[in-house]
Amino acid sequence: MARTETPTVTVGGLVYRLPHLDLFRPLTTPERDRLKASVAEHGVLHAVVTYDSHTFGKRCVIDGANRLMICHELEKFAPVKHRGELTDDTARELAVASNVDRRHLSVKLQMEVRAERVERVKEAKRAGASLRQIAQAEGVSHVQIRRDLGGEGVTPVTPEPAPEPTDPLTAARTSLDRLRAALDALTGSDLAPHLLRLIRRHEVEPAGLVAKLEAVLADLEAERVCGFEV
């Protein structure tokens, strides 16, 4: 049963629960104003991530609470990526991982998260893991792993390129991830206004450009496992 004291926000007629707001400091007024202006002009560019909790109820937010609250104010649509049922501990870890490099994560929590990662990195290095293996396990770049180690036991290496997937569906997902990263970089550059204008010329919403492709690939993967519709 959901806790009645859990903060909620309603967008598009759906109620979203916000059990992890305590992880992050509130946005400053300038930060919120910038986000609100962006949502008003471009829509929500990054999907809100949700899950179902046995403690708090359905549609609990992992990432995107501020976007949802602004969408509620502006009566805007918000794309959502639902992760299904998760434990609250897992959701909390995902929330921290999604937000650790953002300014609205508290400085104290940033320091705690980094300190925990540094200890894991040093332990993995002492156990004989390569920089590439540690970086993959931690989900950060090998450059960040070098910083975490602070030169401890590090010898110059040329990073090995990741092997290209042979399965066409996996390859498509990899390409989609690269496209998403490229679009993120473009929307943060001085080309952003021109990119958005050209996207709209083709009658595609920026937020839906990758989300629709992602939904198609997810359906294809599900049907491959469960059986294709005839």
C-alpha positions as CSV (number, residue, x, y, z in Angstrom):
1,M,0.0,0.0,0.0
2,A,1.3,3.5,-0.9
3,R,2.3,5.8,1.9
4,T,-0.1,8.8,2.0
5,E,2.8,11.2,3.0
6,T,4.8,10.5,-0.2
7,P,4.9,13.6,-2.4
8,T,3.0,13.3,-5.7
9,V,2.6,15.2,-8.9
10,T,0.0,14.7,-11.6
11,V,0.9,14.9,-15.3
12,G,-1.4,13.9,-18.2
13,G,-3.9,12.5,-15.8
14,L,-1.4,10.1,-14.1
15,V,-0.2,10.4,-10.6
16,Y,3.6,10.0,-10.1
17,R,5.1,9.4,-6.6
18,L,8.3,11.1,-5.5
19,P,9.8,9.0,-2.7
20,H,13.4,10.0,-3.3
21,L,13.3,13.8,-3.2
22,D,15.3,13.7,0.0
23,L,18.4,12.7,-2.0
24,F,18.7,16.0,-3.7
25,R,18.7,19.7,-2.8
26,P,16.0,21.7,-4.4
27,L,16.9,23.5,-7.6
28,T,17.9,27.1,-7.1
29,T,15.6,29.7,-8.6
30,P,17.9,30.4,-11.6
31,E,18.3,26.6,-12.2
32,R,14.5,26.1,-12.1
33,D,13.9,29.1,-14.3
34,R,16.3,27.7,-16.9
35,L,14.7,24.3,-16.8
36,K,11.2,25.7,-17.1
37,A,12.2,27.9,-20.0
38,S,13.7,24.9,-21.8
39,V,10.6,22.7,-21.2
40,A,8.3,25.5,-22.4
41,E,10.3,26.0,-25.6
42,H,11.5,22.5,-26.4
43,G,9.5,20.1,-24.3
44,V,11.1,17.4,-22.1
45,L,14.2,16.3,-23.9
46,H,15.2,13.5,-21.5
47,A,12.6,10.8,-20.5
48,V,11.5,10.6,-16.9
49,V,12.4,7.2,-15.3
50,T,9.9,5.4,-13.1
51,Y,9.4,2.1,-11.3
52,D,6.7,0.3,-9.3
53,S,7.4,0.0,-5.5
54,H,5.9,-2.4,-3.0
55,T,6.3,0.3,-0.4
56,F,5.2,3.5,-2.1
57,G,3.0,2.3,-5.0
58,K,3.1,2.5,-8.8
59,R,4.8,5.1,-10.9
60,C,7.5,6.1,-8.5
61,V,10.1,8.5,-9.9
62,I,13.8,7.5,-10.1
63,D,14.9,10.4,-12.3
64,G,13.0,13.5,-13.5
65,A,10.9,14.8,-10.6
66,N,11.7,18.4,-11.4
67,R,10.7,17.9,-15.1
68,L,7.4,16.4,-14.0
69,M,6.6,19.2,-11.6
70,I,7.3,21.8,-14.3
71,C,5.2,19.8,-16.8
72,H,2.4,19.9,-14.3
73,E,2.7,23.7,-14.1
74,L,2.9,24.1,-17.9
75,E,0.4,21.3,-18.8
76,K,3.1,19.7,-20.9
77,F,3.6,16.1,-21.9
78,A,6.6,14.2,-20.4
79,P,8.1,11.1,-22.0
80,V,8.5,8.3,-19.5
81,K,10.7,5.2,-19.4
82,H,9.2,2.7,-16.9
83,R,11.5,0.1,-15.3
84,G,8.8,-2.1,-13.9
85,E,9.0,-3.5,-10.3
86,L,12.2,-2.6,-8.4
87,T,13.3,-2.6,-4.8
88,D,13.5,0.8,-3.3
89,D,17.2,0.3,-2.6
90,T,17.8,-0.4,-6.2
91,A,15.8,2.6,-7.3
92,R,17.7,4.8,-4.9
93,E,21.0,3.6,-6.3
94,L,19.8,4.3,-9.8
95,A,18.6,7.8,-8.8
96,V,22.1,8.6,-7.3
97,A,23.8,7.1,-10.4
98,S,21.6,9.2,-12.7
99,N,22.2,12.4,-10.8
100,V,25.7,12.2,-9.3
101,D,27.2,14.6,-11.8
102,R,24.4,17.1,-11.7
103,R,24.5,20.3,-9.8
104,H,21.4,19.7,-7.8
105,L,22.8,16.7,-6.1
106,S,24.0,17.7,-2.6
107,V,27.7,18.3,-2.3
108,K,27.8,16.0,0.7
109,L,26.2,13.1,-1.2
110,Q,28.6,13.7,-4.2
111,M,31.6,13.4,-1.9
112,E,30.1,10.2,-0.2
113,V,29.4,8.6,-3.6
114,R,32.8,9.4,-5.0
115,A,34.5,8.2,-1.8
116,E,32.7,4.8,-2.0
117,R,33.6,4.5,-5.7
118,V,37.3,5.3,-5.0
119,E,37.5,2.5,-2.4
120,R,35.8,0.0,-4.8
121,V,38.2,1.1,-7.6
122,K,41.3,0.6,-5.4
123,E,40.2,-2.7,-4.2
124,A,39.5,-3.9,-7.8
125,K,42.9,-2.7,-8.9
126,R,44.6,-4.6,-6.0
127,A,42.7,-7.7,-7.1
128,G,44.2,-7.4,-10.5
129,A,41.4,-5.9,-12.6
130,S,42.4,-3.8,-15.6
131,L,41.4,-0.1,-15.9
132,R,39.0,-1.0,-18.7
133,Q,37.3,-3.7,-16.5
134,I,37.0,-1.4,-13.6
135,A,35.6,1.4,-15.8
136,Q,32.9,-0.9,-17.2
137,A,32.0,-2.2,-13.8
138,E,31.6,1.3,-12.4
139,G,30.0,2.8,-15.5
140,V,32.5,5.7,-15.8
141,S,35.4,6.4,-18.2
142,H,38.9,4.9,-17.8
143,V,40.1,8.6,-17.4
144,Q,37.9,8.9,-14.3
145,I,39.2,5.6,-12.9
146,R,42.8,7.0,-13.3
147,R,41.7,10.1,-11.3
148,D,40.2,7.8,-8.6
149,L,43.4,5.9,-8.4
150,G,45.5,9.0,-8.3
151,G,48.3,7.3,-10.1
152,E,48.3,4.3,-7.7
153,G,49.5,1.3,-9.7
154,V,48.6,2.8,-13.0
155,T,50.8,2.3,-16.1
156,P,50.1,4.1,-19.4
157,V,47.9,1.9,-21.6
158,T,46.0,2.3,-24.8
159,P,42.4,1.5,-24.2
160,E,41.0,-1.4,-26.2
161,P,38.1,-0.6,-28.4
162,A,34.9,-2.3,-27.4
163,P,33.9,-5.2,-29.7
164,E,31.0,-4.4,-32.0
165,P,28.0,-6.5,-31.2
166,T,27.1,-9.3,-33.8
167,D,23.4,-9.5,-32.9
168,P,21.6,-7.0,-35.1
169,L,19.1,-6.0,-32.4
170,T,22.0,-5.4,-29.9
171,A,23.8,-3.4,-32.6
172,A,20.7,-1.3,-33.2
173,R,20.4,-0.6,-29.5
174,T,24.1,0.4,-29.3
175,S,23.6,2.7,-32.3
176,L,20.6,4.2,-30.6
177,D,22.6,4.9,-27.5
178,R,25.3,6.6,-29.6
179,L,22.6,8.7,-31.4
180,R,21.1,9.7,-28.0
181,A,24.6,10.8,-26.8
182,A,25.2,12.7,-30.0
183,L,21.8,14.5,-29.7
184,D,22.5,15.4,-26.1
185,A,25.8,16.9,-27.2
186,L,24.1,18.8,-30.0
187,T,21.3,20.2,-27.8
188,G,24.0,21.5,-25.5
189,S,25.9,23.3,-28.3
190,D,25.3,26.5,-30.2
191,L,23.7,24.4,-32.9
192,A,20.7,23.5,-30.7
193,P,18.3,26.1,-32.0
194,H,19.0,25.1,-35.6
195,L,18.8,21.4,-34.8
196,L,15.4,21.8,-33.1
197,R,14.1,23.9,-36.0
198,L,15.0,21.3,-38.5
199,I,13.6,18.4,-36.4
200,R,10.3,20.2,-36.2
201,R,10.4,20.9,-40.0
202,H,10.1,17.1,-40.3
203,E,7.1,17.1,-37.8
204,V,9.0,15.2,-35.1
205,E,9.0,16.2,-31.5
206,P,12.6,16.4,-30.1
207,A,11.7,14.3,-27.1
208,G,10.0,11.7,-29.2
209,L,12.8,11.3,-31.8
210,V,14.8,8.7,-29.9
211,A,12.0,7.5,-27.6
212,K,9.8,6.2,-30.5
213,L,12.8,4.2,-31.9
214,E,13.5,2.9,-28.4
215,A,9.9,1.8,-28.0
216,V,10.0,-0.1,-31.4
217,L,13.2,-1.9,-30.4
218,A,11.8,-2.8,-27.0
219,D,8.7,-4.3,-28.6
220,L,10.9,-6.2,-31.1
221,E,13.0,-7.6,-28.4
222,A,10.0,-8.6,-26.3
223,E,8.4,-10.4,-29.3
224,R,11.6,-12.2,-30.1
225,V,11.5,-13.6,-26.6
226,C,7.8,-14.3,-26.3
227,G,6.9,-15.0,-29.9
228,F,6.2,-12.8,-32.9
229,E,2.7,-11.6,-33.7
230,V,1.3,-12.9,-36.9
